[in-house]
Amino acid sequence: MGCRICGSERPTAEALDFICGECLKAHPELGAETALKAHSRSRFPLPPSPPCTPGGLTCQVCGNRCQLGEGEVGFCGLRYCREGKLEQVAGTSRQGLLSFYFDPLPTNCVADWVCPGGTGAGFPRYAYRPGPEEGYKNLAVFLGACSFDCLYCQNSVYLRMTKKKAPLVSPEELVAAIDEKTACICFFGGDPSPQMPFVLQVARLARARARGRILRLCWETNGNFHPRYLDSMAELALESGGCIKFDLKAWSEDLHRLLAGVSNRQTLENFAYLARFIPQRPEPPLLVASTLLVPGYVGVEEVAAIARFLAELDPSIPYTLLAFFPHHLMRDLPLLSRREAEECYRAAREAGLTRVRLGNIHLLR
């Protein structure tokens, strides 16, 4: 179906009222209206955008900094204002909303092509083997809330967890699952950003339980953290041999708001801040970036801009370009073509990055 603004045959998503990515960026006044409709989450129930009530209580957990008036719920659904106080359902140092399971290594992690679990990078200090850590496993912690609302979310099951406010787990219960074959922990979701007090408590308890053996701490995230948590994240990842994987959705702030529901400004600022720690441990890499290539919306122009941003920070930052799969509210879009994927790959290399990879190539048409 063609774009209702320019009439082009570029892929257009029903969730965005059949407007292509180029027209959405060119007409932000239309984009704001379209985005508000596309991001309606009343069935969960969650606000379509981060509340910003004048004089409201400001939440200081993620980068959205919701300002909540009496009775309002935060964008993540875990915090609300009641009788002039900020109440928290989960994401505190005592309780998290999550599920967890074990993945045998090497796994399908975004960073598996550069991390100790997938390659043995950093052996023997950070890896159990000089190659893939076969025989070991990753504790995958799926956090049941998010600070974004991506129209193409690949893990939208978190929304049902947010609505039910279950399952709730204590840090001690989660850490008790760790055994001698657990080589790493990955916090993902949903996203870790709305539950950072809980995640950091788990990370510290886990390192204490490891008693000096290898146990890497990793984050797979949209990067929308409150800046006050960045130093602790970097310290724990650096010391343990873990990595912090940012999913950079788009470069254009207008396009990002349309696709993810909020600005990408805090995410980019956080990535730039964490890049300062790269020289402290060049290998295995501390920071890894990825971008999902969304037909008609996130292509060569967005990838080139993101890649230039990364290359200016450090050209050795690993960058994975992921092939799109129709999901959630963008089930009507086509698969990505191999030609488009290869053009994006070349754009990232030409921007100066030395480590670029195409992922999910089995999804290319």
C-alpha positions as CSV (number, residue, x, y, z in Angstrom):
1,M,0.0,0.0,0.0
2,G,1.3,3.5,-0.9
3,C,1.9,6.5,1.3
4,R,-1.2,8.7,1.6
5,I,1.0,11.9,1.6
6,C,3.4,11.3,-1.3
7,G,1.6,8.4,-3.0
8,S,4.9,6.4,-3.3
9,E,4.9,2.7,-3.2
10,R,7.4,2.6,-0.3
11,P,6.3,0.2,2.5
12,T,3.9,1.9,4.8
13,A,2.5,0.6,8.1
14,E,-1.1,0.4,8.9
15,A,-0.3,1.3,12.5
16,L,1.1,4.7,11.2
17,D,-2.0,5.4,9.0
18,F,-0.2,4.5,5.7
19,I,2.4,7.3,6.0
20,C,6.0,6.4,4.8
21,G,9.0,7.2,7.0
22,E,10.2,10.1,4.7
23,C,6.9,11.9,4.9
24,L,6.7,11.3,8.7
25,K,10.0,13.1,9.1
26,A,9.1,15.8,6.6
27,H,5.8,16.6,8.3
28,P,6.3,16.3,12.1
29,E,2.9,18.0,12.7
30,L,1.2,15.0,11.0
31,G,3.6,12.6,12.7
32,A,2.7,13.7,16.2
33,E,-1.0,13.2,15.6
34,T,-0.3,9.8,13.9
35,A,2.0,8.7,16.7
36,L,-0.5,9.4,19.4
37,K,-3.1,7.3,17.6
38,A,-0.6,4.5,16.9
39,H,0.6,4.3,20.5
40,S,-2.8,4.0,22.2
41,R,-2.3,1.4,25.0
42,S,-5.6,1.8,26.8
43,R,-6.2,-1.9,26.9
44,F,-3.3,-2.5,29.2
45,P,-3.9,0.3,30.6
46,L,-0.9,2.5,30.0
47,P,-0.5,6.1,28.9
48,P,0.3,6.7,25.2
49,S,3.1,9.0,26.1
50,P,5.1,9.8,29.2
51,P,2.9,11.9,31.6
52,C,4.1,15.5,32.0
53,T,1.7,17.0,34.5
54,P,2.8,20.5,35.8
55,G,3.6,20.3,39.5
56,G,3.4,16.5,39.4
57,L,5.9,14.1,41.1
58,T,8.9,13.4,38.9
59,C,10.1,9.7,38.7
60,Q,13.9,9.5,38.6
61,V,14.2,5.8,37.4
62,C,14.4,5.9,33.6
63,G,15.1,8.6,31.1
64,N,11.5,9.5,30.5
65,R,11.2,11.3,33.9
66,C,7.4,11.1,34.0
67,Q,5.7,13.8,36.0
68,L,2.7,12.2,37.6
69,G,-0.3,14.0,38.9
70,E,-2.7,12.5,41.5
71,G,-3.9,9.1,40.2
72,E,-1.7,9.0,37.1
73,V,0.3,6.0,36.1
74,G,3.9,6.2,34.7
75,F,4.7,5.3,31.1
76,C,6.2,2.0,32.2
77,G,3.2,1.1,34.4
78,L,5.2,0.3,37.5
79,R,4.8,3.7,39.3
80,Y,1.8,5.9,40.1
81,C,0.9,8.8,42.2
82,R,-1.4,8.3,45.2
83,E,-2.1,10.8,47.9
84,G,0.8,12.9,46.9
85,K,3.4,10.0,47.0
86,L,5.1,8.0,44.3
87,E,4.2,4.4,44.8
88,Q,6.1,1.5,43.1
89,V,4.8,-1.8,42.1
90,A,8.1,-3.3,41.1
91,G,11.6,-2.3,40.0
92,T,12.8,-1.5,43.5
93,S,15.9,-3.0,45.2
94,R,13.5,-5.5,46.9
95,Q,11.3,-6.7,44.1
96,G,11.3,-7.0,40.3
97,L,8.7,-7.8,37.6
98,L,10.3,-10.5,35.5
99,S,10.7,-14.1,34.3
100,F,14.0,-15.9,33.9
101,Y,15.4,-18.9,32.2
102,F,18.7,-20.4,31.1
103,D,20.1,-20.3,27.5
104,P,23.0,-22.7,26.6
105,L,26.1,-20.9,25.3
106,P,26.8,-19.8,22.7
107,T,23.4,-18.2,22.4
108,N,21.7,-15.9,19.9
109,C,22.7,-12.7,21.8
110,V,23.2,-9.6,19.7
111,A,26.8,-9.5,20.8
112,D,27.6,-13.2,20.5
113,W,30.0,-12.5,17.6
114,V,32.3,-10.4,19.8
115,C,31.5,-11.5,23.4
116,P,33.3,-14.0,25.6
117,G,30.3,-16.4,25.5
118,G,30.3,-16.7,21.7
119,T,33.9,-16.3,20.9
120,G,36.1,-16.7,24.0
121,A,37.2,-13.1,23.8
122,G,39.1,-12.1,26.9
123,F,40.1,-15.7,27.7
124,P,41.2,-16.6,30.4
125,R,40.2,-13.6,32.5
126,Y,36.7,-13.2,31.2
127,A,35.9,-16.5,29.4
128,Y,36.0,-20.1,30.4
129,R,37.2,-21.3,27.0
130,P,39.4,-19.8,24.2
131,G,36.4,-20.3,21.9
132,P,32.6,-20.5,22.3
133,E,31.7,-21.5,25.9
134,E,30.0,-24.7,25.1
135,G,28.8,-26.5,28.3
136,Y,28.1,-23.2,30.0
137,K,24.9,-21.1,30.1
138,N,23.5,-17.7,30.3
139,L,20.9,-16.6,32.9
140,A,18.4,-14.7,30.8
141,V,16.4,-12.2,32.8
142,F,13.3,-10.9,30.9
143,L,12.1,-7.7,32.6
144,G,8.4,-7.1,32.4
145,A,8.2,-3.4,31.7
146,C,9.7,-1.0,29.2
147,S,10.5,2.8,28.8
148,F,9.7,2.6,25.1
149,D,6.6,1.5,23.2
150,C,7.9,0.2,19.8
151,L,5.3,-0.4,17.2
152,Y,7.3,-3.5,16.0
153,C,8.3,-4.8,19.4
154,Q,9.6,-8.3,19.1
155,N,9.0,-9.1,22.8
156,S,5.6,-7.5,23.4
157,V,4.7,-10.2,25.9
158,Y,6.1,-7.9,28.5
159,L,2.9,-5.8,28.2
160,R,0.8,-8.6,29.6
161,M,3.3,-8.9,32.5
162,T,3.0,-5.2,33.1
163,K,-0.8,-5.4,33.1
164,K,-0.9,-8.4,35.5
165,K,1.9,-7.1,37.7
166,A,3.3,-10.6,37.8
167,P,5.5,-12.6,38.2
168,L,7.2,-10.7,41.0
169,V,10.7,-11.9,42.1
170,S,13.1,-10.9,44.8
171,P,16.8,-10.3,44.1
172,E,17.6,-13.2,46.4
173,E,15.3,-15.6,44.6
174,L,16.9,-14.7,41.2
175,V,20.5,-15.0,42.4
176,A,19.7,-18.4,44.0
177,A,19.3,-19.8,40.5
178,I,22.9,-19.2,39.6
179,D,25.2,-22.3,39.6
180,E,28.8,-23.1,38.6
181,K,27.8,-23.4,34.9
182,T,26.3,-20.0,34.8
183,A,28.9,-17.9,32.9
184,C,26.8,-14.7,32.3
185,I,23.6,-12.9,33.2
186,C,21.8,-10.8,30.6
187,F,19.2,-8.3,31.6
188,F,16.7,-7.6,28.8
189,G,13.0,-7.5,28.2
190,G,10.9,-5.3,28.0
191,D,13.8,-3.3,29.2
192,P,16.0,-3.0,32.2
193,S,15.6,0.8,32.3
194,P,12.4,1.0,34.4
195,Q,13.8,-1.4,37.0
196,M,17.4,-0.4,37.4
197,P,17.4,-0.3,41.3
198,F,16.4,-4.0,41.2
199,V,18.8,-4.9,38.4
200,L,21.8,-3.3,40.1
201,Q,20.9,-5.1,43.4
202,V,20.8,-8.4,41.6
203,A,24.1,-7.7,39.8
204,R,25.9,-6.9,43.0
205,L,24.5,-10.0,44.8
206,A,25.4,-12.2,41.9
207,R,29.0,-11.0,41.8
208,A,29.3,-11.6,45.5
209,R,27.9,-15.2,45.0
210,A,30.4,-15.9,42.2
211,R,33.2,-15.5,44.8
212,G,35.8,-14.5,42.2
213,R,34.9,-16.9,39.4
214,I,33.8,-15.7,35.9
215,L,30.3,-14.3,35.9
216,R,29.7,-11.6,33.3
217,L,27.0,-9.0,33.7
218,C,25.4,-7.8,30.5
219,W,22.5,-5.5,29.5
220,E,20.5,-5.6,26.3
221,T,18.6,-2.3,26.3
222,N,17.0,0.6,24.5
223,G,19.5,2.7,26.5
224,N,16.8,5.0,28.0
225,F,18.3,5.1,31.5
226,H,18.4,7.8,34.1
227,P,22.1,9.0,33.9
228,R,22.6,8.4,37.6
229,Y,22.8,4.6,36.9
230,L,25.4,4.8,34.1
231,D,28.6,4.7,36.3
232,S,27.4,1.7,38.2
233,M,26.5,-0.2,35.0
234,A,29.8,0.5,33.4
235,E,31.7,-0.5,36.6
236,L,29.9,-3.8,36.9
237,A,30.2,-4.6,33.2
238,L,33.8,-3.7,33.0
239,E,34.8,-5.6,36.1
240,S,32.9,-8.8,35.2
241,G,33.8,-8.9,31.5
242,G,30.2,-8.2,30.4
243,C,28.9,-5.8,27.8
244,I,26.2,-3.2,27.4
245,K,24.2,-3.6,24.2
246,F,22.2,-0.6,23.0
247,D,19.4,-1.0,20.4
248,L,19.5,2.3,18.5
249,K,16.1,2.4,16.9
250,A,16.5,5.5,14.7
251,W,18.6,8.7,14.4
252,S,15.8,11.2,13.6
253,E,14.1,12.2,16.8
254,D,10.8,12.7,15.0
255,L,10.9,9.2,13.5
256,H,12.0,7.7,16.8
257,R,9.0,9.2,18.6
258,L,6.8,7.7,15.9
259,L,8.3,4.2,16.1
260,A,9.1,4.0,19.8
261,G,6.7,6.5,21.4
262,V,9.4,8.7,23.1
263,S,12.5,10.7,22.2
264,N,15.9,9.0,21.6
265,R,17.8,12.0,23.0
266,Q,18.6,10.4,26.4
267,T,19.6,7.1,24.7
268,L,22.2,8.8,22.5
269,E,23.5,10.9,25.4
270,N,23.9,7.8,27.5
271,F,25.7,5.9,24.8
272,A,28.1,8.8,24.3
273,Y,28.8,8.9,28.0
274,L,29.5,5.2,28.3
275,A,31.8,5.4,25.3
276,R,34.3,7.2,27.6
277,F,34.9,3.8,29.4
278,I,35.9,1.9,26.2
279,P,39.6,2.5,26.6
280,Q,39.5,0.9,30.1
281,R,38.8,-2.5,28.5
282,P,39.0,-2.6,24.7
283,E,38.5,-6.4,24.6
284,P,36.0,-7.8,25.0
285,P,34.1,-4.7,23.9
286,L,32.2,-2.9,26.6
287,L,29.7,-1.3,24.2
288,V,27.8,-2.9,21.4
289,A,25.1,-1.3,19.2
290,S,22.4,-2.7,17.0
291,T,19.6,-1.3,14.7
292,L,16.6,-3.1,13.4
293,L,16.1,-2.3,9.7
294,V,12.4,-1.5,9.3
295,P,11.3,-1.4,5.6
296,G,10.1,2.1,4.6
297,Y,11.2,3.6,7.9
298,V,14.7,2.7,9.1
299,G,17.1,2.3,6.1
300,V,20.3,3.7,4.7
301,E,19.8,7.3,5.8
302,E,19.2,6.4,9.4
303,V,21.9,3.7,9.5
304,A,24.5,6.1,8.0
305,A,23.7,8.8,10.6
306,I,23.9,6.3,13.5
307,A,27.1,4.8,12.2
308,R,28.7,8.3,11.9
309,F,27.7,8.9,15.5
310,L,29.3,5.6,16.6
311,A,32.5,6.1,14.5
312,E,33.1,9.5,16.0
313,L,33.0,7.9,19.5
314,D,35.1,4.9,18.5
315,P,35.3,3.2,15.1
316,S,35.8,-0.2,16.7
317,I,32.4,-0.2,18.3
318,P,30.6,-3.4,17.1
319,Y,27.4,-2.6,15.1
320,T,24.8,-5.2,14.2
321,L,22.2,-4.5,11.6
322,L,19.2,-6.8,12.2
323,A,16.7,-7.9,9.5
324,F,13.1,-6.9,10.2
325,F,10.3,-9.4,11.0
326,P,6.7,-8.2,10.9
327,H,5.4,-8.2,14.5
328,H,3.2,-6.5,17.1
329,L,1.5,-3.4,15.4
330,M,3.6,-3.6,12.2
331,R,2.6,-7.1,11.1
332,D,1.5,-5.7,7.7
333,L,5.0,-4.6,6.6
334,P,7.1,-6.8,4.2
335,L,10.4,-8.5,5.0
336,L,13.5,-6.6,4.3
337,S,15.2,-7.3,0.9
338,R,18.8,-8.5,0.7
339,R,19.6,-5.5,-1.5
340,E,18.4,-3.0,1.2
341,A,20.3,-4.9,3.9
342,E,23.6,-4.8,1.9
343,E,23.1,-1.1,1.2
344,C,22.8,-0.4,4.9
345,Y,25.9,-2.6,5.6
346,R,27.9,-0.6,3.1
347,A,26.7,2.7,4.6
348,A,27.8,1.7,8.1
349,R,31.2,0.7,6.8
350,E,31.6,3.8,4.7
351,A,30.8,5.9,7.9
352,G,34.0,4.6,9.4
353,L,33.0,1.6,11.5
354,T,35.4,-1.3,11.4
355,R,33.1,-4.0,12.9
356,V,29.7,-4.3,11.2
357,R,27.6,-7.4,10.9
358,L,24.3,-8.3,9.3
359,G,22.1,-10.4,11.6
360,N,18.9,-12.4,11.0
361,I,19.9,-12.9,7.4
362,H,17.6,-15.9,7.2
363,L,14.7,-13.3,7.3
364,L,15.9,-11.4,4.2
365,R,13.9,-11.8,1.0
